[in-house]
């Protein structure tokens, strides 16, 4: 009975595969939104202020970073929790693929969230005259929370490595 249960639990990891596949659909949605913004920028580039253009560019960078985060979670999560990816010898392989365990994936996700939050906060600051001061304060508090969380997770990882070693 125990062996059956263990086999069932082990094979249940495949339930994550459709979730990771679903993340690839979010990349399609992000791509559509990205090019929608690029086309919009091309049509208004001659008539908008520089600050407004920078805000649009920051939005594009934000979308690109979220896309990279999705790829990282999708690929590493699949490899760590479902099955190793079989990439043919002649095919291009991402340099980090197969080298990121769940701990390093967690650290990369935290760093990515901080970077995305930084870009979002910069957009808020650049548009500060149109944003309520209380709202700006909450954006800053939220960003500091992300930064502190990332540092805390990194520190805990260092402590756990020292404990093992």
Secondary structure, DSSP 8 states (H G I E B T S, - for coil): -HHHHHHHHHHGGGGGHHHHHHHHHHHHHHHHHHHHHHHHHHHHTTTS-HHHHHHHHHHHHHHHHHHHHHHHHHHHHHHHHT------TTS---TTTTT--HHHHHHHHHHHHHHHHHHHHHHHHHTGGGS-HHHHHHHHHHHHHHHHHHHHHHHHHHHHHHHH-
